[in-house]
Amino acid sequence: MEYFNYINNLRLLCCRTCKYIVTRQRIQAHLRGKPHGLVKKEIDKVKLWAEALDLVESDEEILALPPIPDTSQPIEALGKPKSRGFRCTFTTHCRTVSANSRRRNEHLWKVHGVELDPKPGPRKAGAAEADAGLTYWRGGVFYQQLFAKGPRSEYFEVARGHDPESLDAEQVRAELAVQQATQAFQAKSKEARKKEMEVIEEMGDLAAPNSWLRRLGSTAHLKDFSDKKQFLKGLISLKYDLKVDDPKDDSELLHIHAAVRRLIRKASGVARPGAVSWNVLFEVNRKELHKERSTPFHFRFKRQTRKKYIAVCLQFFAYAVRAISCENVADRPPFKLTEAQTAAFDVMMDYAAELIDIKTEIEPLPTSSRINELHELLENAALAFYISVLDHFTKTTEYDSILVSFLTVLSIRDDKTWENYANFTPKLSAIMAISRVFLVKHTVDKRALYIKQRVEQGQTRQEAEEKSPDHFEIMSDMTRRFLVGGAEGWDTTPTQFIIRLRNYGKAASGQQAMPGSVSWDNEDATYKGIRINVFGVQSMLQAASRRAETLLYKHLLFCEEYKDQSTIELGLPQVLWDDLIDNAADASIGHSFVDNLFQQIPESSGWAFRKIWTNGALQKAWIQADAEAEFKLLEKKAWHYGNHVEEFLE
């Protein structure tokens, strides 16, 4: 709970901010006043939460609370104990603790009948206090206070015979040890989950996410790099390693990326009505050869979307430069280059290398016109290389294409697992959008080149324009050759693999619940024609909840008497159910709205392991006694518990 701690052994609520005990009847007044100042709606939530707790209610119950042993550890919820208090020693049974001389003197007089009669006249400050303290009081006492006023608001001694600072240091060391053990356990769990994600079990097409991974083909294509995913991620990284005379130097890539950015800017400028005909924009956006084009292509996206699309394009060029530059072909994923691709790549790298040479030369300095010319030549070379990648008829498998190979590497997430269709489909859209805008640019450049060649042969400008292929003819030829399906060989090009994979991902996403797909009729919910009674769902969830409680308390924590206790009394992290909102539109594999619990309640992460690790009996029951350097679970116990978990999940 955000505002209170529940002290289980005393059945009391302690304010997290004020560090005082608050009774159930005082919750509203306490939270309404300073320093909280909460509104009624928020206070009602707290009161509803407190109703489930077994709390001390009346003054009689408060007075009947057992005394806190003076040798006990400080109550953590009350904060750090105060120091330099005085404990009465007049009798062995007196538990009075005081912080100032006036109250000490009052106590001696009213309770023990001792009246201190200091001699008249001037005296040093604290002299009488020192005398009284030496006679009837023990100094250096650490003390705390339950209630701010009223019954049981007296001070009481804690940590007698201990040094709280050393106790704090010991507690910090213990907490650090628990944290390290928890992190080690979570790291092992994460590694196990990662290995599970990497394994594709043949379970049929309905077994998402395996059907998606089989369709994507990343695991098969990258099977020889299962332990080198960090290396693969490095191939598409947009961070540059600039080391002169180093095989991994990214200086050429830096110039190529700059050229690609300029190229995209210029290409988006010509991919619009006016620069080319509407017919060209409809043609480049064609999805299938024998179906009428429905919408024209455009490259107008939101700034953030455009930025992401460009990043995917830059990652492809990074992959191409770094992977093709590997000295040993076995050191990179197994794609194959055509002669046209090899020639185009070499030209692109030569222009990039010439720009590097110009940058490192001291004299003679090249003219700005030559530098601008090289920039334009590099842009054209990058475009030619990309078009050659699209115009690739793979003979054996689509994974021979460097573009498809790049997609398999792109599907590796930062946590080394595989992307699901919901997150990966937008990246496929990025590749197709970039490919189409480059095709429009290539079309415009190709017609301009035809016209230029005819003019150089002696034709007039008008004659050259009339006899040269128009934009639509050039675009239509490329569209039918390698962009869409329908012609011979259409199913062996990388673009068709991408289009089909994208359609598959979108279709899979369409099977998930979307906003507006659920309607309500009193106690019934209707989803895609299926009528579900809410009370039936409620009963099902309650039954599942009871089975989950059995799984946690009985089989993991060996706690038999848990049914009559609240989760707070059992020490579980508090779930703010009202703050949890499900997103029915989230189609990602394994999505659950309760994943947000780890962000809302950080202490819930690793809670079960910490509970076992810090409890001697549970640690003995679950962890091998001879595990010194690192913990090891008792295999037989873990196996039996795993069976219980499997039964629950079924």
Buried (B, 14 or more C-beta within 10 A) or exposed (E): BEBBBBBBEBBBBBBEEBBBBBBBEBBBEBBBEEEBEBEEEBBEBBEEBBEEBEBBEEEEEBEEBEEBEBEBEBBEBBBEBBEEBBBBEBEEEBBBBBEEBEBBBEBBEEEBEBEBEEEEEEEEEEEBBBEBBEEBBBEEBBBBBBBEEEBBEEBBBBBBEBEBEEBEEEEEEEEEEBEEBBEEBEEEEEEEEEEEBBEBEEEEEEBBBBBBBBBBBBBEBBEEBEEEBEEBBBBBBEEEEEEEEEEEBBBBBBBBBBBBBBBBEBBBBBBBEEBBBEBBBBBBBBBEEEEEBEEBBBBEBEEEBBEBBBEBBBBBBBBBBBBBBEEEEEEBBBBBBBEBBEBBBEBBBBBBEBBBEEEEEEEEEBEEEEBEEBBBBBBBBBBBBBBBBBBBBBEEBBBBBBBBBBBBBBBBBEEBBBBBBBBBBBBBBBBBBBBBBBBBBBBBBBBEEBBEEBBEEEBEEEEBBEEBBBBBEBBBEBBBBBBBBBEEEBEBBBBBBBBBBBEBBBEBBEEBBEEEEEEEEEEEBEEEEEEBEEEEEEEEEEEEEEEEBBBBBEBBBEBEEBEEBBEBBBEBBBBEEEEEEEEBBBBBBEBEEEEBBEEBBEEBBBBBBBBBBBBEEBBEBBBEEEEEEEBBBBEEBEEEBEEBEEEEEE
